[in-house]
Amino acid sequence: MDLQGRAVPSVDRLRVLLMLFHTMAQIMAEQEVENLSGLSTNPEKDIFVVRENGTTCLMAEFAAKFIVPYDVWASNYVDLITEQADIALTRGAEVKGRCGHSESELQVFWVDRAYALKMLFVKESHNMSKGPEETWRLSKVQFVYDSSEKTHFKDAVSAGKHTANSHHLSALVTPAGKSYECQAQQTISLASSDPQKTVTMILSAVHIQPFDIISDFVFSEEHKCPVDEREQLEETLPLILGLILGLVIVVTLAIYHVHHKMTANQVQIPRDRSQYKHMG
């Protein structure tokens, strides 16, 4: 009985230790993030990497800017007028993140945490005519900003922290196992807690993969956005048409040259019989 009585507390202590170890492992996994903006040749672009268990599980490269309307007093101190703050995501920002099988998250903080960006990604399965198909997408964006921060906001009325959220967002839709790439600008509207204000998020030079990264620090095959594909087609179409036209001209000249050579070598037979006596 004494042995059984001692064994039970030992099992409980073991369970507690295992729970603590599991919790610490999760915390350390969430903290395993890196800002590699210094590797980018684009001064406006940030590069973020989230790693768990020593393996890259989320990579994101992009430039981001937020257009934030806010109220200030007019010169008569009676009326309100709306100004606009342009807030860019600066290099060297603090980053946090987490990865999961079907849900991943990236959080970025800058200017002493006056600004915070949260991006939530989900992976989903869809039943298609050819069978089940998995895709991932950006499902939620949250932007927290402090209008009392003096660098971007000048004498804002009711200055303080506000939160802007996306609504029913489905952006950057990409087949599972691929990364999303888009150089063109993309805008996302966010509804602010500041009444009747809409914040505009502008993303550009985007390359993101929140799931299924095979090689450490290496993106999988790119899935190009429709805008980039259309621009690429517009750039290459004149070149293709030029090559086709050049080929047609070369073939036409070659056929003409061969035909001219063959007809020049043919013996001309006189049609007037009187000329036969002069032959031979």
SERO-4910 file (N, C-alpha, C, O; in steps of 0.05 Angstrom, whole numbers):
BEGIN
 pado doro    nc1    nc2    nc3   cac1   cac2   cac3    cc1    cc2    cc3    oc1    oc2    oc3
  Met    A     17    -24      0      0      0      0     18     25      0     12     45    -14
  Asp    A     39     24     16     57     48     17     69     53    -10     72     76    -19
  Leu    A     77     31    -24     90     34    -50     70     46    -70     77     63    -86
  Gln    A     44     36    -69     24     47    -87     19     77    -81     16     93    -99
  Gly    A     19     83    -54     14    111    -46     36    129    -56     31    152    -62
  Arg    A     61    119    -56     83    135    -65     84    137    -96     93    158   -107
  Ala    A     74    116   -109     75    116   -138     56    136   -151     63    148   -171
  Val    A     33    140   -138     13    158   -149     24    187   -151     22    199   -172
  Pro    A     35    198   -129     46    225   -130     69    227   -151     72    247   -164
  Ser    A     85    205   -153    106    206   -173     95    208   -201    107    223   -218
  Val    A     74    194   -207     61    195   -234     50    223   -238     53    234   -260
  Asp    A     38    235   -218     27    262   -221     49    282   -226     47    300   -243
  Arg    A     72    279   -211     94    297   -216    105    294   -244    113    314   -256
  Leu    A    106    269   -254    116    264   -281     98    278   -302    107    289   -321
  Arg    A     72    276   -297     53    289   -315     56    319   -315     56    331   -337
  Val    A     60    330   -292     64    359   -290     89    367   -305     89    387   -319
  Leu    A    111    352   -301    136    358   -314    133    356   -344    144    373   -359
  Leu    A    118    336   -354    114    333   -382     98    356   -394    104    365   -416
  Met    A     78    364   -379     62    387   -388     78    413   -389     76    428   -408
  Leu    A     95    417   -368    113    440   -368    133    439   -392    138    460   -405
  Phe    A    143    416   -397    162    412   -419    149    418   -446    160    431   -463
  His    A    124    408   -449    109    412   -473    103    442   -477    106    453   -499
  Thr    A     96    456   -455     90    484   -457    115    500   -464    113    518   -480
  Met    A    137    494   -451    162    508   -457    171    503   -486    181    521   -499
  Ala    A    167    479   -496    174    473   -523    158    489   -543    168    499   -563
  Gln    A    131    493   -537    114    509   -554    123    538   -553    124    551   -574
  Ile    A    130    548   -529    139    576   -527    164    581   -542    167    601   -556
  Met    A    183    562   -539    209    565   -553    205    563   -583    218    577   -599
  Ala    A    185    546   -592    180    544   -621    169    570   -632    176    579   -653
  Glu    A    151    583   -617    140    608   -625    161    630   -627    159    649   -643
  Gln    A    181    629   -610    201    650   -609    224    646   -630    241    663   -633
  Glu    A    223    623   -644    244    618   -663    237    632   -690    229    619   -709
  Val    A    242    658   -690    235    674   -714    260    691   -721    276    697   -704
  Glu    A    261    700   -746    283    716   -755    274    737   -774    255    733   -790
  Asn    A    286    761   -773    282    782   -792    307    784   -810    328    791   -800
  Leu    A    304    777   -835    327    776   -853    326    799   -873    335    795   -896
  Ser    A    315    821   -865    311    844   -884    338    853   -896    338    864   -918
  Gly    A    360    850   -881    386    858   -891    394    843   -916    412    853   -930
  Leu    A    382    821   -922    389    805   -945    375    815   -970    381    806   -992
  Ser    A    355    833   -967    340    842   -989    353    867  -1002    363    884   -988
  Thr    A    353    867  -1029    364    890  -1044    343    913  -1046    350    935  -1053
  Asn    A    318    906  -1039    297    926  -1039    295    939  -1011    288    925   -992
  Pro    A    301    965  -1008    301    977   -982    274    979   -969    272    984   -945
  Glu    A    253    975   -984    226    976   -974    215    949   -966    193    947   -955
  Lys    A    229    928   -972    219    901   -968    231    887   -944    255    889   -938
  Asp    A    214    874   -928    222    858   -905    221    829   -912    205    820   -928
  Ile    A    239    813   -898    239    784   -902    237    772   -874    253    777   -856
  Phe    A    216    756   -870    211    744   -844    211    713   -846    200    702   -866
  Val    A    223    700   -827    224    671   -826    215    661   -799    225    670   -778
  Val    A    197    641   -799    189    628   -774    199    599   -776    195    585   -796
  Arg    A    212    591   -754    224    563   -754    214    549   -729    213    560   -707
  Glu    A    208    524   -732    200    507   -710    215    480   -712    218    469   -733
  Asn    A    226    472   -689    242    447   -688    265    448   -708    272    428   -720
  Gly    A    277    472   -711    300    475   -728    294    475   -758    313    473   -774
  Thr    A    269    477   -765    261    475   -794    244    499   -801    226    507   -785
  Thr    A    248    511   -824    232    533   -833    203    524   -839    199    505   -853
  Cys    A    184    538   -827    156    530   -831    139    553   -843    117    548   -852
  Leu    A    150    578   -843    137    600   -855    158    620   -865    176    627   -850
  Met    A    155    629   -890    172    650   -901    155    672   -913    135    665   -927
  Ala    A    163    697   -910    147    719   -921    166    741   -929    181    751   -913
  Glu    A    164    750   -954    178    774   -964    157    792   -975    142    784   -992
  Phe    A    157    817   -967    138    836   -978    144    864   -969    158    869   -949
  Ala    A    134    884   -984    134    912   -975    105    919   -969     87    911   -984
  Ala    A    101    933   -947     74    940   -939     72    969   -931     90    981   -919
  Lys    A     50    981   -938     44   1009   -931     15   1011   -923     -2    998   -934
  Phe    A      9   1028   -903    -18   1031   -893    -26   1061   -896    -12   1079   -886
  Ile    A    -49   1065   -909    -59   1092   -911    -82   1095   -890   -103   1082   -892
  Val    A    -77   1112   -870    -95   1114   -847   -107   1142   -846    -92   1162   -841
  Pro    A   -133   1145   -849   -146   1172   -845   -150   1177   -815   -156   1159   -800
  Tyr    A   -147   1202   -808   -152   1210   -780   -161   1239   -779   -156   1255   -797
  Asp    A   -175   1246   -758   -187   1273   -755   -169   1291   -740   -155   1284   -721
  Val    A   -168   1316   -748   -155   1338   -734   -174   1362   -733   -192   1364   -749
  Trp    A   -169   1380   -715   -185   1404   -713   -178   1423   -736   -155   1427   -743
  Ala    A   -199   1436   -746   -194   1457   -766   -183   1482   -752   -182   1482   -728
  Ser    A   -176   1501   -768   -164   1526   -756   -183   1540   -738   -174   1556   -720
  Asn    A   -210   1536   -741   -229   1549   -723   -234   1534   -697   -249   1542   -680
  Tyr    A   -221   1510   -695   -224   1493   -672   -253   1485   -666   -261   1479   -643
  Val    A   -269   1486   -687   -297   1478   -685   -303   1454   -703   -315   1434   -695
  Asp    A   -293   1456   -728   -298   1435   -747   -275   1415   -747   -252   1421   -738
  Leu    A   -281   1391   -756   -260   1370   -759   -254   1366   -788   -272   1366   -805
  Ile    A   -229   1363   -795   -221   1356   -822   -205   1330   -821   -193   1323   -800
  Thr    A   -205   1316   -843   -192   1290   -844   -164   1292   -857   -162   1302   -880
  Glu    A   -144   1283   -843   -117   1281   -854   -111   1252   -860   -127   1234   -855
  Gln    A    -88   1247   -872    -81   1220   -880    -52   1214   -872    -34   1229   -878
  Ala    A    -48   1192   -858    -21   1183   -850    -13   1159   -868    -28   1140   -871
  Asp    A     11   1161   -879     22   1140   -895     44   1126   -879     65   1137   -873
  Ile    A     37   1101   -870     55   1087   -852     67   1062   -866     52   1044   -874
  Ala    A     93   1062   -869    106   1040   -883    118   1021   -862    127   1029   -841
  Leu    A    117    996   -869    130    976   -852    160    979   -855    171    975   -876
  Thr    A    173    986   -833    202    992   -834    219    967   -830    210    947   -817
  Arg    A    243    967   -842    261    945   -839    271    942   -810    273    962   -796
  Gly    A    277    917   -803    286    912   -776    264    909   -756    268    911   -732
  Ala    A    239    905   -765    216    903   -747    218    878   -731    230    858   -739
  Glu    A    205    879   -707    204    855   -690    183    836   -702    163    844   -712
  Val    A    188    810   -700    171    790   -712    165    767   -693    182    759   -678
  Lys    A    140    757   -694    132    733   -680    116    716   -700    107    726   -720
  Gly    A    113    691   -694     98    674   -712     93    647   -700    105    638   -680
  Arg    A     75    632   -713     69    605   -705     60    590   -730     49    601   -749
  Cys    A     65    564   -731     58    547   -753     40    524   -745     42    515   -722
  Gly    A     23    516   -762      6    493   -757      0    478   -783      8    487   -804
  His    A    -13    455   -781    -19    440   -804    -39    454   -823    -36    453   -847
  Ser    A    -59    468   -811    -79    481   -827    -82    511   -821    -98    525   -833
  Glu    A    -66    521   -802    -68    550   -795    -40    560   -786    -28    548   -768
  Ser    A    -32    582   -798     -6    594   -791    -10    624   -787    -29    636   -798
  Glu    A      8    636   -772      4    665   -765     31    679   -765     51    668   -756
  Leu    A     31    704   -775     55    721   -774     47    747   -761     27    760   -768
  Gln    A     63    756   -741     59    782   -728     84    799   -730    106    789   -726
  Val    A     80    824   -737    103    842   -740     97    868   -724     75    878   -724
  Phe    A    118    878   -710    115    902   -694    138    922   -701    160    913   -706
  Trp    A    131    948   -702    152    967   -708    146    994   -695    123    999   -685
  Val    A    166   1012   -695    164   1038   -681    156   1034   -652    135   1044   -643
  Asp    A    172   1019   -637    167   1014   -609    138   1003   -604    125   1011   -585
  Arg    A    130    986   -622    104    972   -620     80    992   -622     58    985   -614
  Ala    A     85   1016   -634     63   1033   -639     45   1022   -662     22   1028   -664
  Tyr    A     58   1005   -678     44    992   -701     48    962   -700     70    952   -694
  Ala    A     27    947   -705     28    918   -705     11    907   -727    -11    915   -731
  Leu    A     23    888   -742      9    875   -764      7    845   -758     26    832   -751
  Lys    A    -18    835   -761    -22    806   -757    -34    795   -783    -54    805   -793
  Met    A    -22    773   -793    -32    760   -817    -38    731   -811    -20    716   -802
  Leu    A    -62    722   -816    -70    695   -810    -75    680   -837    -89    689   -854
  Phe    A    -62    656   -839    -64    640   -863    -78    613   -856    -73    602   -835
  Val    A    -95    604   -874   -108    578   -870   -104    560   -895   -103    570   -917
  Lys    A   -103    534   -890   -102    515   -912   -128    499   -912   -137    489   -891
  Glu    A   -140    497   -936   -167    484   -938   -167    463   -960   -150    464   -978
  Ser    A   -186    445   -958   -190    424   -978   -216    429   -992   -237    434   -979
  His    A   -216    427  -1018   -241    431  -1034   -246    407  -1051   -228    394  -1062
  Asn    A   -272    400  -1054   -280    377  -1071   -284    388  -1099   -302    403  -1105
  Met    A   -266    379  -1117   -268    388  -1145   -277    364  -1162   -278    341  -1152
  Ser    A   -283    369  -1188   -292    348  -1206   -270    326  -1210   -276    303  -1214
  Lys    A   -245    335  -1208   -223    316  -1212   -213    304  -1185   -194    289  -1185
  Gly    A   -227    311  -1163   -219    301  -1137   -214    323  -1117   -216    347  -1124
  Pro    A   -206    316  -1093   -201    337  -1072   -176    353  -1079   -156    343  -1090
  Glu    A   -177    379  -1074   -155    397  -1080   -150    415  -1056   -169    427  -1045
  Glu    A   -125    418  -1048   -118    435  -1025   -107    462  -1034    -91    463  -1052
  Thr    A   -115    483  -1021   -105    510  -1026   -100    523   -999   -111    515   -979
  Trp    A    -83    544   -999    -81    561   -976    -86    590   -984    -84    597  -1007
  Arg    A    -94    606   -964   -101    634   -970    -95    651   -945    -93    641   -923
  Leu    A    -94    677   -950    -93    697   -928   -122    702   -920   -138    713   -935
  Ser    A   -129    694   -895   -157    695   -886   -164    718   -868   -187    726   -866
  Lys    A   -143    731   -856   -148    753   -838   -124    771   -836   -101    762   -835
  Val    A   -129    797   -836   -108    817   -831   -118    835   -809   -141    845   -809
  Gln    A   -101    840   -789   -107    859   -768    -84    879   -765    -60    871   -764
  Phe    A    -90    904   -764    -70    926   -762    -77    943   -738    -99    955   -737
  Val    A    -59    944   -719    -62    961   -695    -44    985   -697    -20    982   -702
  Tyr    A    -55   1009   -694    -39   1033   -696    -46   1053   -674    -68   1053   -663
  Asp    A    -26   1068   -667    -29   1088   -645    -27   1116   -657     -6   1125   -666
  Ser    A    -50   1129   -658    -51   1156   -670    -39   1178   -652    -39   1201   -660
  Ser    A    -29   1170   -629    -14   1189   -613     16   1189   -620     31   1205   -609
  Glu    A     24   1171   -637     52   1170   -647     57   1194   -665     42   1197   -684
  Lys    A     77   1210   -659     80   1236   -671     94   1236   -698     92   1255   -713
  Thr    A    107   1213   -706    121   1213   -731    102   1214   -755    107   1228   -774
  His    A     79   1200   -753     60   1198   -775     34   1214   -770     21   1221   -789
  Phe    A     28   1218   -745      3   1232   -738      9   1259   -726     25   1261   -708
  Lys    A     -5   1279   -736     -1   1307   -726    -27   1317   -712    -47   1323   -726
  Asp    A    -26   1318   -686    -48   1330   -671    -75   1315   -676    -95   1328   -681
  Ala    A    -74   1289   -676    -99   1274   -681   -119   1278   -658   -112   1278   -635
  Val    A   -144   1281   -666   -166   1282   -646   -171   1254   -635   -170   1235   -650
  Ser    A   -177   1252   -609   -181   1226   -596   -158   1207   -601   -162   1184   -609
  Ala    A   -133   1218   -598   -110   1202   -603   -108   1177   -585   -116   1179   -561
  Gly    A    -99   1155   -596    -97   1130   -580    -95   1107   -599    -93   1110   -623
  Lys    A    -96   1083   -588    -94   1059   -604   -120   1051   -616   -142   1053   -604
  His    A   -119   1043   -642   -142   1034   -657   -135   1008   -671   -111   1002   -677
  Thr    A   -155    992   -676   -151    966   -689   -167    966   -715   -191    972   -715
  Ala    A   -154    958   -737   -168    956   -763   -167    926   -771   -146    914   -771
  Asn    A   -190    916   -779   -192    887   -786   -203    884   -814   -219    900   -824
  Ser    A   -195    862   -827   -207    855   -853   -234    842   -848   -241    835   -825
  His    A   -250    840   -869   -277    829   -867   -281    808   -889   -280    815   -913
  His    A   -285    783   -881   -289    761   -900   -267    760   -921   -272    760   -945
  Leu    A   -242    760   -912   -220    762   -931   -213    734   -942   -212    714   -928
  Ser    A   -207    734   -968   -197    710   -982   -177    720  -1003   -185    725  -1026
  Ala    A   -152    723   -995   -132    735  -1013   -108    716  -1016   -104    698  -1000
  Leu    A    -92    721  -1036    -67    706  -1041    -73    676  -1044    -56    660  -1036
  Val    A    -95    669  -1056   -103    640  -1058    -82    625  -1075    -76    633  -1097
  Thr    A    -72    603  -1063    -49    589  -1075    -52    559  -1072    -61    550  -1050
  Pro    A    -46    543  -1092    -47    513  -1088    -28    505  -1066     -6    516  -1063
  Ala    A    -36    485  -1050    -20    475  -1028      7    465  -1039      8    453  -1060
  Gly    A     28    470  -1024     55    461  -1032     70    481  -1049     93    477  -1056
  Lys    A     56    504  -1056     69    525  -1072     71    551  -1056     57    555  -1036
  Ser    A     89    568  -1065     91    595  -1053     76    615  -1071     72    610  -1095
  Tyr    A     67    637  -1059     53    658  -1074     72    680  -1081     86    690  -1063
  Glu    A     72    689  -1106     90    711  -1114     75    731  -1130     60    724  -1149
  Cys    A     78    757  -1124     65    778  -1139     81    804  -1135     84    814  -1113
  Gln    A     90    815  -1157    105    840  -1156     86    864  -1156     93    885  -1146
  Ala    A     63    861  -1169     44    883  -1171     32    890  -1144     32    874  -1125
  Gln    A     23    915  -1142     10    924  -1117    -17    912  -1113    -32    908  -1133
  Gln    A    -24    905  -1089    -50    894  -1082    -60    909  -1057    -45    914  -1038
  Thr    A    -86    916  -1058    -97    932  -1036   -118    915  -1020   -133    900  -1032
  Ile    A   -118    919   -994   -137    905   -976   -149    927   -958   -134    942   -946
  Ser    A   -175    928   -957   -189    948   -940   -194    936   -913   -202    913   -910
  Leu    A   -188    953   -892   -191    945   -865   -210    964   -850   -207    989   -853
  Ala    A   -230    954   -836   -249    971   -821   -236    978   -794   -230    960   -778
  Ser    A   -234   1003   -789   -221   1013   -764   -241   1016   -741   -264   1022   -745
  Ser    A   -230   1013   -717   -246   1019   -693   -250   1049   -689   -268   1057   -674
  Asp    A   -234   1065   -703   -239   1094   -705   -263   1098   -722   -262   1091   -746
  Pro    A   -285   1108   -712   -311   1108   -726   -309   1120   -754   -297   1141   -759
  Gln    A   -322   1105   -773   -324   1114   -801   -298   1118   -815   -295   1134   -833
  Lys    A   -278   1103   -806   -252   1104   -819   -245   1077   -832   -250   1056   -820
  Thr    A   -234   1078   -856   -225   1054   -869   -195   1056   -875   -186   1075   -888
  Val    A   -180   1037   -865   -151   1036   -870   -146   1019   -895   -157    998   -898
  Thr    A   -128   1029   -912   -120   1015   -936    -92   1003   -933    -73   1018   -927
  Met    A    -90    977   -936    -64    964   -935    -56    958   -964    -71    947   -980
  Ile    A    -31    966   -970    -20    962   -997      4    943   -995     24    950   -982
  Leu    A      2    920  -1008     23    901  -1009     36    901  -1036     22    904  -1056
  Ser    A     62    898  -1037     76    896  -1063    101    879  -1059    110    874  -1037
  Ala    A    112    870  -1081    136    853  -1081    132    829  -1062    150    824  -1045
  Val    A    110    816  -1064    102    795  -1045    113    768  -1053    111    760  -1077
  His    A    124    753  -1034    131    725  -1038    127    712  -1011    142    716   -992
  Ile    A    107    695  -1009     99    683   -983     93    654   -985     83    644  -1006
  Gln    A    101    639   -965     93    611   -963     90    604   -933    110    602   -918
  Pro    A     66    599   -924     61    593   -896     59    564   -889     56    556   -866
  Phe    A     59    546   -909     56    517   -905     75    502   -924     83    511   -945
  Asp    A     81    477   -915     93    457   -933    120    466   -946    125    461   -969
  Ile    A    137    479   -930    163    486   -940    181    462   -938    185    450   -916
  Ile    A    193    454   -960    209    429   -961    238    434   -953    249    419   -937
  Ser    A    250    455   -965    278    460   -959    280    485   -941    265    504   -944
  Asp    A    299    483   -922    303    505   -903    311    531   -917    330    532   -933
  Phe    A    296    553   -911    301    579   -923    297    580   -953    307    599   -966
  Val    A    283    562   -965    279    561   -994    249    559  -1000    236    541   -990
  Phe    A    239    577  -1016    211    576  -1025    206    553  -1043    225    545  -1058
  Ser    A    182    542  -1043    174    522  -1062    167    535  -1089    169    560  -1091
  Glu    A    159    520  -1109    152    530  -1135    132    553  -1132    113    552  -1117
  Glu    A    136    575  -1148    120    598  -1146     93    595  -1160     91    583  -1182
  His    A     72    606  -1148     46    610  -1161     43    639  -1166     39    655  -1148
  Lys    A     44    647  -1192     43    676  -1199     15    686  -1197     -5    672  -1203
  Cys    A     13    711  -1188    -13    724  -1187    -22    731  -1216     -5    735  -1233
  Pro    A    -49    733  -1221    -59    738  -1248    -48    764  -1260    -43    765  -1284
  Val    A    -44    785  -1244    -34    810  -1254     -6    807  -1266      0    817  -1287
  Asp    A     11    793  -1251     39    789  -1260     39    772  -1286     54    777  -1304
  Glu    A     22    751  -1287     21    734  -1311     12    750  -1335     23    747  -1357
  Arg    A     -8    768  -1331    -18    784  -1353      4    804  -1363      8    808  -1387
  Glu    A     18    816  -1344     39    835  -1351     62    820  -1365     74    831  -1384
  Gln    A     68    796  -1356     90    781  -1369     82    774  -1397     99    774  -1416
  Leu    A     56    767  -1401     47    760  -1428     48    784  -1446     55    782  -1469
  Glu    A     40    808  -1435     41    832  -1451     69    840  -1459     74    851  -1480
  Glu    A     89    833  -1442    117    839  -1448    128    820  -1468    144    828  -1485
  Thr    A    121    794  -1467    133    774  -1484    118    771  -1511    129    762  -1530
  Leu    A     92    780  -1512     76    776  -1536     89    791  -1560     91    779  -1582
  Pro    A     97    817  -1558    110    830  -1581    135    815  -1590    141    814  -1614
  Leu    A    151    804  -1571    175    790  -1578    168    765  -1594    181    758  -1614
  Ile    A    147    750  -1585    139    725  -1598    129    732  -1626    136    718  -1646
  Leu    A    112    753  -1629    102    760  -1655    124    769  -1673    124    763  -1697
  Gly    A    144    783  -1662    167    792  -1678    183    768  -1689    192    768  -1712
  Leu    A    187    748  -1672    202    724  -1680    186    709  -1702    198    699  -1721
  Ile    A    160    707  -1698    143    693  -1718    145    707  -1745    148    695  -1766
  Leu    A    142    734  -1744    144    750  -1769    171    747  -1782    172    744  -1807
  Gly    A    192    748  -1766    219    744  -1777    222    717  -1790    235    715  -1812
  Leu    A    211    696  -1778    213    669  -1789    198    667  -1815    207    655  -1834
  Val    A    174    680  -1816    158    679  -1841    173    693  -1864    174    684  -1887
  Ile    A    187    716  -1858    202    730  -1878    225    713  -1888    230    712  -1912
  Val    A    240    700  -1870    262    683  -1877    253    660  -1895    266    655  -1915
  Val    A    231    647  -1887    221    624  -1903    212    633  -1930    217    620  -1950
  Thr    A    199    657  -1931    189    667  -1957    213    674  -1976    212    667  -1999
  Leu    A    234    686  -1965    258    692  -1981    272    667  -1990    282    666  -2013
  Ala    A    272    647  -1973    285    622  -1980    270    608  -2003    282    598  -2022
  Ile    A    244    607  -2001    227    595  -2022    231    610  -2049    233    598  -2070
  Tyr    A    231    637  -2047    234    653  -2071    261    648  -2084    264    646  -2108
  His    A    282    646  -2067    309    642  -2077    311    614  -2091    323    613  -2113
  Val    A    300    594  -2079    301    567  -2090    285    566  -2116    295    555  -2136
  His    A    262    578  -2116    245    579  -2141    259    594  -2163    259    585  -2186
  His    A    271    616  -2156    285    632  -2177    308    617  -2188    314    618  -2212
  Lys    A    323    602  -2171    346    587  -2181    338    564  -2199    351    559  -2219
  Met    A    316    551  -2192    306    528  -2208    296    538  -2235    302    525  -2256
  Thr    A    282    559  -2236    271    570  -2262    294    581  -2279    292    579  -2304
  Ala    A    315    591  -2267    337    602  -2283    353    580  -2296    365    585  -2318
  Asn    A    354    556  -2285    369    534  -2296    354    518  -2316    366    500  -2329
  Gln    A    328    522  -2320    313    507  -2339    320    516  -2368    324    540  -2373
  Val    A    321    497  -2387    326    503  -2416    301    514  -2428    280    501  -2426
  Gln    A    303    536  -2441    280    548  -2454    276    536  -2482    294    539  -2499
  Ile    A    254    521  -2487    249    508  -2512    235    528  -2531    214    539  -2523
  Pro    A    246    534  -2555    233    553  -2573    205    544  -2581    201    520  -2588
  Arg    A    187    562  -2581    160    555  -2590    156    559  -2620    139    546  -2632
  Asp    A    173    576  -2632    172    579  -2661    189    558  -2674    213    557  -2669
  Arg    A    176    540  -2692    191    518  -2704    214    527  -2722    233    512  -2727
  Ser    A    212    551  -2731    234    562  -2749    260    564  -2734    281    565  -2746
  Gln    A    259    565  -2707    283    568  -2692    297    541  -2687    320    541  -2677
  Tyr    A    284    519  -2693    296    493  -2688    322    489  -2704    340    475  -2696
  Lys    A    322    501  -2729    346    497  -2746    371    510  -2735    393    503  -2741
  His    A    367    529  -2717    390    542  -2705    400    527  -2680    421    534  -2669
  Met    A    385    506  -2672    393    491  -2648    413    469  -2655    413    459  -2678
  Gly    A    429    462  -2637    449    441  -2641    473    453  -2653    493    439  -2659
***
